[in-house]
Amino acid sequence: MNDIKKSTFIPHSSVRRHIFSGIGSVVLGSIFQSFPALGFAQPAYPNRTVRILIGYPPGGTADVMARMIAEHLRQSFAQNVIIENRPGASGNIAVQEVVRSQADGHTLLFGNTGEIASNKFLMKDIGFDPDTDLTPIALIYNITHVIAISPKSRYKKLEDLIEDARRRPGKVTYASVGLGSPGHLAGEMLALKTKVEMVHIPYKGTSQALPDLIGGHVDCFITGLIIAGPQLKAGAIRILAVTGPKRSSAAPDIPTVAEVAVPGFDFPLWGGLFAPSKTSKEIINSLNKEVNRVLDLPDVQARAATLYSDIIHSTPEQFSAFIKTESEKYREIIKILPP
């Protein structure tokens, strides 16, 4: 008897607890694993206020377009959708806040050309990487730039201006609203592609550039159609060409640069909706579907026309490919600019 080892005694009640504990774990695990299939993996989107940040002050084209879209999304989502303006650092401040937000679709960015495609080449540190920190949702609009001249200008067509620049290197001038602005870079691209030398005259804003253009102090001004359109209607300026890939619906009689001088030339100012990276594909696709639906609404189309903006429809994949093309275009032109 002394050689017999003692066995551990487990009371019947403990056995039952162990058994039922194990069974409970298996059953609960099975139930929780089935939640995604039952649609309980996460709350329906959106389940609270959606914020859309913009890196510019109220009143601009991006702001107006974003507020229109937000109003319609508010109705379709039955949740509040608000616009928050975060101006500063050429749009970068708004992006920095968005990329630090949760990737749950409740903080979005209405991003524009600068902070998405060009700032990363113009500035040493913008505080984020637009290629990896953001997920494109939908391209929404573009506004073509124009090459505007004074009504008294000797140029009758864009070819005249280019030929004059070729004949008199460094004498033909073009204005923009600042170094690194889309108008500046469009002018540099035009000079590069036509192999001419033009002099860039940067201004602090449209209010300074337009009077000098009209007065003949600069040969041309490259600016958005939203600025030039009313001046064109008033007879204060003429427009030689638009910089977009096709003629603008707001000015269908004006040729594109691509038609008359540089095949493939395309330099619009554009805006679209973005989410932080790692936002689920389901949320991205849901937002894309709703945004494209909103863009087809008559009131949105009509308002965009008053802003000289062309509505654009895209999938997230198409928007992503578009951004890559735009970024490469800006990289090409910015690398040849003087430091």
C-alpha positions in Angstrom: 0.0 0.0 0.0 2.9 2.3 0.7 4.1 1.9 -2.9 0.9 3.2 -4.3 1.2 6.8 -5.4 -1.4 9.3 -4.3 -3.8 10.5 -7.0 -5.1 14.0 -7.1 -8.7 14.1 -6.1 -11.0 16.4 -8.0 -14.5 16.8 -6.5 -17.5 16.3 -8.8 -18.4 20.0 -8.6 -14.9 21.0 -9.8 -15.1 18.6 -12.7 -18.4 20.1 -13.8 -17.0 23.6 -13.6 -14.0 22.6 -15.8 -16.2 20.9 -18.3 -18.7 23.7 -18.6 -16.0 26.3 -18.6 -14.4 24.6 -21.6 -17.7 24.1 -23.4 -18.6 27.8 -22.7 -15.3 28.9 -24.2 -15.9 26.9 -27.4 -19.5 28.0 -27.7 -18.8 31.7 -27.1 -15.8 31.5 -29.4 -18.0 30.1 -32.1 -20.7 32.7 -31.6 -18.2 35.6 -31.8 -16.6 34.2 -34.9 -20.0 34.2 -36.5 -20.6 37.9 -35.7 -19.0 39.2 -38.9 -21.2 37.0 -41.0 -24.2 38.2 -39.1 -23.2 41.8 -39.7 -22.3 42.6 -36.1 -18.5 43.1 -36.7 -18.8 46.9 -36.4 -21.5 49.5 -36.1 -23.1 50.7 -39.3 -21.3 53.6 -41.0 -21.5 56.4 -40.2 -22.7 56.2 -36.6 -21.8 59.7 -35.5 -20.8 63.1 -37.0 -18.5 63.1 -40.0 -16.0 65.8 -40.3 -14.5 67.0 -43.6 -11.4 69.2 -43.2 -10.2 71.7 -45.8 -6.9 73.4 -45.8 -8.1 76.8 -47.0 -10.4 79.6 -45.7 -14.1 79.6 -46.3 -15.5 80.9 -49.6 -13.2 79.3 -52.2 -14.2 76.8 -54.8 -13.2 73.8 -52.6 -15.1 75.1 -49.7 -18.3 75.7 -51.6 -18.1 72.3 -53.3 -17.4 70.5 -50.1 -20.3 72.2 -48.3 -22.7 71.2 -51.1 -21.6 67.6 -50.9 -21.7 67.6 -47.1 -25.3 68.8 -47.2 -26.4 65.9 -49.4 -24.4 63.4 -47.5 -26.0 64.6 -44.4 -29.4 63.7 -45.8 -28.4 60.3 -47.2 -26.4 59.2 -44.1 -28.9 60.6 -41.6 -25.9 61.9 -39.7 -24.4 65.3 -39.3 -21.6 66.1 -41.8 -19.7 69.2 -41.0 -17.0 71.2 -42.8 -14.0 72.4 -40.8 -11.5 74.9 -42.3 -7.9 74.5 -41.3 -6.0 77.0 -43.4 -2.3 77.3 -43.3 1.0 75.9 -44.7 -0.4 75.7 -48.2 -3.1 73.2 -47.1 -0.8 70.9 -45.1 -2.2 71.7 -41.7 -5.6 70.1 -42.5 -3.9 67.0 -43.9 -1.7 66.6 -40.8 -4.8 66.5 -38.7 -6.6 64.0 -40.9 -3.7 61.5 -41.1 -3.5 61.4 -37.3 -7.2 60.6 -37.0 -8.8 57.2 -36.6 -9.3 55.4 -39.9 -13.0 54.9 -39.4 -14.4 57.3 -42.0 -15.5 59.9 -39.6 -12.7 62.3 -40.3 -12.1 63.0 -44.0 -10.1 65.5 -46.1 -11.2 67.6 -49.0 -7.8 67.7 -50.6 -6.5 69.8 -53.5 -3.7 69.8 -56.0 -1.1 71.5 -53.8 -1.2 69.4 -50.6 -1.6 66.1 -52.5 0.6 66.4 -55.6 3.0 69.3 -55.5 3.8 70.4 -51.9 5.9 67.3 -51.3 8.3 68.4 -54.0 8.3 72.1 -53.1 8.8 71.8 -49.3 11.4 69.9 -47.3 9.0 68.4 -44.7 5.2 68.6 -45.0 4.6 66.4 -42.0 2.9 63.5 -43.9 3.3 61.4 -47.0 0.2 61.9 -49.2 1.0 58.7 -51.1 0.9 56.4 -48.0 -1.0 58.3 -45.3 -4.2 58.9 -47.3 -6.6 56.8 -49.2 -8.3 58.5 -52.3 -12.1 58.2 -52.3 -13.4 60.3 -55.2 -12.1 63.0 -57.6 -14.8 65.6 -57.5 -14.0 68.6 -59.8 -11.4 70.4 -61.7 -11.0 74.0 -62.7 -9.0 74.6 -65.8 -6.4 77.4 -65.7 -6.3 79.9 -68.6 -3.6 82.0 -70.3 -5.2 85.4 -70.1 -4.0 88.6 -71.8 -5.0 92.2 -72.0 -7.6 93.2 -74.6 -4.9 95.5 -76.1 -2.3 92.7 -76.4 -0.8 92.1 -79.9 -1.2 88.4 -79.5 -4.2 87.0 -81.3 -3.6 83.3 -80.4 -1.3 81.3 -78.2 1.0 80.5 -81.0 1.8 84.2 -81.3 2.9 84.4 -77.7 5.1 81.3 -78.0 6.7 82.5 -81.2 7.4 85.9 -79.6 9.0 84.1 -76.6 11.1 82.1 -79.1 12.2 85.2 -81.0 12.9 87.2 -77.8 14.2 84.8 -75.1 13.7 86.1 -71.6 11.5 89.0 -72.6 8.0 87.7 -72.6 6.5 87.8 -69.0 3.8 85.8 -67.3 2.1 86.5 -64.0 0.9 84.1 -61.3 -0.3 84.4 -57.8 3.0 83.3 -56.3 6.0 81.0 -56.4 5.0 77.4 -56.6 1.4 78.2 -57.4 -0.3 76.1 -60.1 -0.2 79.1 -62.4 3.6 79.4 -61.9 4.1 75.7 -62.5 1.8 75.7 -65.6 3.9 78.5 -67.1 7.1 76.7 -66.4 5.7 73.5 -68.0 4.6 75.5 -71.1 8.0 77.0 -71.5 9.7 73.6 -71.0 7.5 71.8 -73.5 7.8 74.6 -76.2 11.5 75.1 -75.5 11.2 78.9 -74.9 12.3 81.1 -72.1 9.7 83.2 -70.4 10.1 85.4 -67.2 7.8 84.6 -64.3 6.4 87.5 -62.3 5.0 86.4 -59.0 2.2 88.5 -57.4 0.8 88.2 -53.9 -2.7 87.7 -55.2 -5.2 88.2 -58.1 -6.0 91.7 -56.9 -2.5 92.8 -57.8 -1.9 90.7 -60.9 -5.1 91.5 -62.8 -4.7 95.3 -62.9 -1.1 94.8 -64.2 -2.3 92.4 -66.8 -5.0 94.8 -68.0 -2.6 97.7 -67.9 -0.1 95.8 -70.1 2.6 95.6 -67.5 2.8 91.8 -67.9 2.3 89.9 -71.2 0.0 87.2 -69.8 -1.5 85.9 -66.5 -2.0 82.2 -65.9 -4.9 81.8 -63.4 -8.0 79.8 -62.8 -11.0 80.1 -65.0 -13.0 80.9 -61.9 -11.0 84.2 -61.7 -10.8 84.9 -65.4 -14.3 83.9 -66.4 -16.1 87.0 -65.0 -13.3 89.3 -66.4 -13.8 87.7 -69.8 -17.5 88.3 -69.7 -16.9 91.9 -68.8 -14.5 92.4 -71.7 -11.6 93.2 -69.4 -9.4 90.4 -70.7 -9.0 87.9 -73.5 -8.1 84.3 -73.1 -5.6 82.6 -75.5 -6.1 79.0 -74.2 -7.2 76.8 -71.4 -4.7 74.4 -69.7 -7.1 71.4 -69.2 -7.2 68.3 -71.2 -10.4 69.4 -73.0 -12.3 72.6 -73.6 -14.1 74.0 -70.7 -17.9 73.8 -70.7 -17.9 77.3 -69.3 -15.8 78.6 -72.3 -16.2 76.1 -75.1 -14.9 78.5 -77.8 -11.5 78.7 -76.3 -9.0 76.1 -77.4 -6.8 74.0 -75.2 -3.0 74.3 -75.0 -2.9 70.7 -76.2 -4.9 71.6 -79.4 -2.7 74.4 -80.5 0.8 74.0 -79.0 1.7 71.1 -76.7 -0.1 67.7 -77.3 -1.1 66.2 -74.0 -0.7 69.4 -72.0 -3.0 69.1 -69.0 -2.7 71.5 -66.0 -6.0 71.7 -64.1 -6.6 72.6 -60.5 -8.6 69.8 -58.9 -10.1 68.6 -55.6 -11.3 65.4 -54.2 -12.2 63.5 -51.0 -9.7 61.4 -49.0 -9.7 59.3 -45.9 -6.8 58.2 -43.6 -4.9 55.2 -44.8 -6.2 51.8 -43.5 -9.8 53.0 -43.7 -11.8 49.9 -44.7 -12.6 49.3 -48.4 -16.3 49.0 -47.5 -16.3 52.6 -46.1 -14.3 53.9 -49.1 -16.6 52.3 -51.6 -19.7 53.5 -49.7 -18.5 57.1 -49.7 -17.5 56.9 -53.4 -20.9 55.7 -54.4 -22.7 58.4 -52.4 -20.4 61.2 -53.7 -20.8 60.2 -57.3 -24.6 60.1 -56.8 -24.5 63.6 -55.3 -22.4 64.9 -58.2 -25.2 64.0 -60.6 -27.8 66.1 -58.8 -29.1 69.1 -60.8 -28.4 71.6 -58.0 -24.8 70.5 -57.6 -24.2 70.6 -61.4 -25.7 74.1 -61.6 -23.6 75.4 -58.7 -20.5 73.9 -60.2 -21.1 75.7 -63.5 -21.3 79.0 -61.7 -17.9 78.2 -60.2 -16.5 77.4 -63.7 -15.8 73.9 -62.4 -16.1 70.7 -64.3 -17.7 67.8 -62.3 -15.6 64.6 -62.4 -16.7 61.1 -61.7 -14.2 58.4 -60.6 -13.7 55.2 -58.8 -11.2 55.2 -55.9 -8.8 53.3 -58.2 -9.2 55.8 -61.0 -8.6 58.7 -58.6 -5.5 57.0 -57.2 -4.1 56.5 -60.7 -4.9 60.1 -61.6 -2.9 61.3 -58.5 0.1 59.3 -59.5 0.1 60.9 -62.9 -0.3 64.4 -61.4 2.5 63.9 -58.9 4.9 62.8 -61.6 4.0 65.8 -63.7 4.7 68.2 -60.8 7.9 66.3 -59.9 9.1 66.7 -63.4 8.6 70.5 -63.5 9.6 71.3 -59.9 13.0 69.5 -60.2 14.1 72.1 -62.8 13.1 75.1 -60.9 15.9 77.2 -59.3 16.3 76.6 -55.5 
